[in-house]
Amino acid sequence: MSDVARSAGVSQTTASFVLSGRTDMRISEAAQARVKEAAKTLGYRPNVTARSLRTRITRTIGFVSDAITTTPFAGDVIRGALEVARSHDYLLFIVESEGSASTESALVNALVDRQVDAVILASMYTRYITPPKDLHGQRVVLLNCLAPGFDAPSVIPDEIEAGRAAGRLLTAAGHRNGIWAIGGHQAIPATPEGIFAGNERMRGLQEVLREERVVLDGVVECEWNAEDGYRQTRALLDAGRRPRALVCSTDRLSFGAYQAIAEAGLTVPGDISVVSFDDQDIASWLRPALTTLALPHYDMGRTAMELVLGAEALGNTVHRIPMPLRDRGSVAAPRG
């Protein structure tokens, strides 16, 4: 600071006022310009740690996840959060607990000790959680998880509306019967991925079908892997229960269903329409490309960061982010 002041021909106090953005002092525009030019020429940067002692703002956000940073979806979530953080001149600290409650608590303590301004607590799958007690009293946003009774907003995908969209898509195409749900209300055995998403997707789907006076021919409860989609679809076809449309709980189930349909000498969507959820990378490479409701990871990351940086007080509201429909080639009108 003294070097900047000397170069600009002003006092150190004047240089400090200019570089800290103070506008309540009578400093000429010419002097301000000289100080800013000197700082630029000398490569001066204020000591952020020292400034934070005075302002109590460190311009850092902690991002704590269970396993989200090592999943295929992580890139979009973190990219959305990072873009907002950068645009507000904030730094994001990303740490991962690997599902350990003790590790999560230690990481939260480490971030709080470093005086982060807020914490985003994220989950790999949408589920209910119990936040570490160390977060009580801190500015927190929950990403892809919910914690009833904890005073923090949650950002989750709108799984219910996605289920409704799948139902509307099929009924608009003319499907009134022969509709089967593969995967059902939750993955069997129950997993964090399936408990919340499966229930909400099926709830939205069945709401729309009831409104249209359409009844599912059946719901197959199973695990959510490609081999399960293949096995359950093959079993339906072998038993003579030929579906006209399949609503698969995840794209992985759809991959297996495609194979079973092809082995039976049938086509998608000519004989059987397929609609799914998630929009994994391979969905657009299937032939025909899979129609699916996409998990909005990028928008969830952006929304969480916008909330945590917002000026308003945070409450325990739930922000449901729309799951866009990727309408490709796997749904068509049923054959007469």
Long-range contacts (C-beta under 8 A, 24 or more apart in sequence): 1-44, 3-38, 3-42, 3-44, 4-35, 4-38, 4-39, 4-42, 4-44, 5-35, 5-38, 7-38, 7-41, 7-42, 8-34, 8-35, 8-37, 8-38, 9-34, 10-34, 10-35, 15-39, 19-44, 19-46, 20-46, 20-51, 52-115, 56-115, 57-117, 58-114, 58-115, 58-116, 58-117, 59-89, 59-90, 59-91, 59-117, 60-90, 60-91, 60-92, 60-93, 60-114, 60-115, 60-116, 60-117, 61-85, 61-90, 61-91, 61-92, 61-93, 61-116, 61-117, 61-118, 61-119, 61-120, 61-305, 61-308, 61-309, 62-93, 62-95, 62-108, 62-111, 62-112, 62-116, 62-118, 62-119, 62-120, 63-92, 63-93, 63-94, 63-95, 63-119, 63-120, 63-122, 64-95, 64-96, 64-97, 64-104, 64-107, 64-108, 64-111, 64-119, 64-120, 64-121, 64-122, 65-94, 65-95, 65-96, 65-97, 65-121, 65-122, 65-123, 65-124, 66-96, 66-97, 66-98, 66-99, 66-104, 66-122, 66-123, 66-124, 67-96, 67-98, 67-99, 67-124, 68-96, 68-122, 68-123, 68-124, 68-144, 69-94, 69-96, 70-96, 71-124, 72-280, 72-281, 73-295, 73-297, 76-297, 76-298, 76-301, 77-122, 77-143, 77-144, 77-297, 77-298, 77-300, 77-301, 78-301, 79-298, 79-301, 80-297, 80-298, 80-299, 80-300, 80-301, 80-302, 80-303, 80-305, 81-120, 81-301, 81-302, 81-304, 81-305, 82-301, 83-302, 84-301, 84-302, 84-305, 84-306, 84-309, 85-305, 85-309, 88-309, 90-117, 90-309, 101-132, 104-132, 105-132, 105-133, 105-134, 108-132, 108-134, 108-135, 109-134, 112-138, 118-308, 118-309, 119-308, 120-304, 120-305, 120-308, 121-145, 121-152, 122-304, 123-192, 124-192, 124-193, 125-191, 125-192, 125-193, 125-196, 125-197, 126-156, 126-157, 126-159, 126-196, 126-197, 127-192, 127-195, 127-196, 128-196, 139-308, 139-314, 140-308, 140-314, 141-304, 141-307, 141-308, 141-314, 143-300, 143-301, 143-304, 144-300, 146-318, 149-316, 150-316, 151-314, 151-315, 151-316, 152-314, 152-316, 153-307, 153-314, 153-315, 153-316, 153-317, 153-318, 153-319, 154-316, 154-317, 154-318, 154-319, 155-300, 155-303, 155-304, 155-307, 155-319, 155-321, 156-300, 156-318, 156-319, 156-320, 156-321, 157-197, 157-295, 157-296, 157-300, 157-320, 157-321, 157-323, 158-320, 158-321, 158-322, 158-323, 159-196, 159-197, 159-200, 159-201, 159-204, 159-277, 159-323, 160-200, 160-201, 160-203, 160-204, 160-207, 160-320, 161-204, 161-320, 161-322, 161-323, 162-201, 162-204, 162-277, 162-293, 162-323, 163-200, 163-201, 163-202, 163-203, 163-204, 163-205, 163-206, 163-207, 163-208, 164-204, 164-205, 164-207, 164-208, 165-204, 165-293, 165-323, 165-325, 166-201, 166-204, 166-205, 166-247, 166-275, 166-277, 166-293, 167-204, 167-205, 167-206, 167-207, 167-208, 167-209, 167-212, 167-247, 168-208, 169-275, 169-291, 169-325, 169-327, 169-331, 170-245, 170-247, 170-273, 170-275, 170-331, 171-208, 171-209, 171-212, 171-214, 173-273, 173-331, 173-332, 173-333, 173-334, 174-333, 174-334, 175-214, 175-244, 175-245, 175-273, 175-333, 175-334, 176-212, 176-214, 177-214, 177-215, 177-217, 177-244, 178-217, 178-242, 178-243, 178-244, 178-245, 178-334, 179-209, 179-214, 179-216, 179-217, 179-243, 179-244, 179-245, 179-246, 179-247, 180-216, 180-217, 180-218, 180-219, 180-220, 180-236, 180-241, 180-243, 180-245, 180-246, 180-247, 181-205, 181-216, 181-218, 181-219, 181-220, 181-246, 181-247, 181-248, 181-249, 182-220, 182-222, 182-229, 182-232, 182-233, 182-246, 182-247, 182-248, 182-249, 182-253, 182-257, 183-220, 183-221, 183-222, 183-224, 183-228, 183-229, 183-248, 183-249, 183-250, 183-253, 184-219, 184-220, 184-221, 184-222, 184-249, 185-219, 185-221, 186-221, 187-222, 187-223, 187-224, 187-249, 188-221, 188-222, 188-223, 189-223, 191-224, 193-224, 194-224, 194-249, 197-249, 197-277, 198-249, 201-249, 201-277, 202-249, 205-247, 217-241, 217-243, 222-253, 224-249, 224-250, 224-252, 224-253, 225-252, 225-253, 225-256, 226-252, 226-253, 226-255, 226-256, 227-256, 228-253, 228-256, 229-253, 229-254, 229-255, 229-256, 229-257, 229-260, 230-256, 230-257, 230-259, 230-260, 231-256, 231-260, 232-256, 232-257, 233-257, 233-260, 233-261, 234-260, 234-263, 234-264, 237-261, 237-264, 237-266, 242-271, 242-272, 243-272, 244-271, 244-272, 244-273, 244-334, 245-272, 245-273, 245-274, 245-275, 245-331, 245-334, 246-272, 246-273, 246-274, 246-275, 247-275, 247-276, 248-274, 248-275, 248-276, 248-277, 249-276, 249-277, 250-276, 250-277, 250-278, 251-276, 251-277, 251-278, 251-279, 251-280, 251-282, 251-283, 251-290, 251-292, 252-278, 252-280, 254-283, 254-286, 254-290, 254-292, 254-330, 255-282, 255-286, 258-286, 258-290, 268-330, 269-329, 269-330, 269-331, 269-332, 270-332, 270-335, 271-335, 273-330, 273-331, 273-332, 273-334, 274-330, 274-331, 275-330, 275-331, 277-323, 279-326, 283-326, 283-328, 284-326, 284-328, 286-330, 288-328, 288-329, 288-330, 289-328, 289-329, 289-330, 290-326, 290-328, 290-330, 291-325, 291-326, 291-327, 291-328, 291-329, 291-330, 291-331, 292-325, 292-326, 292-328, 293-323, 293-324, 293-325, 293-326, 294-323, 294-324, 294-325, 294-326, 295-323, 296-321, 296-322, 296-323, 296-324
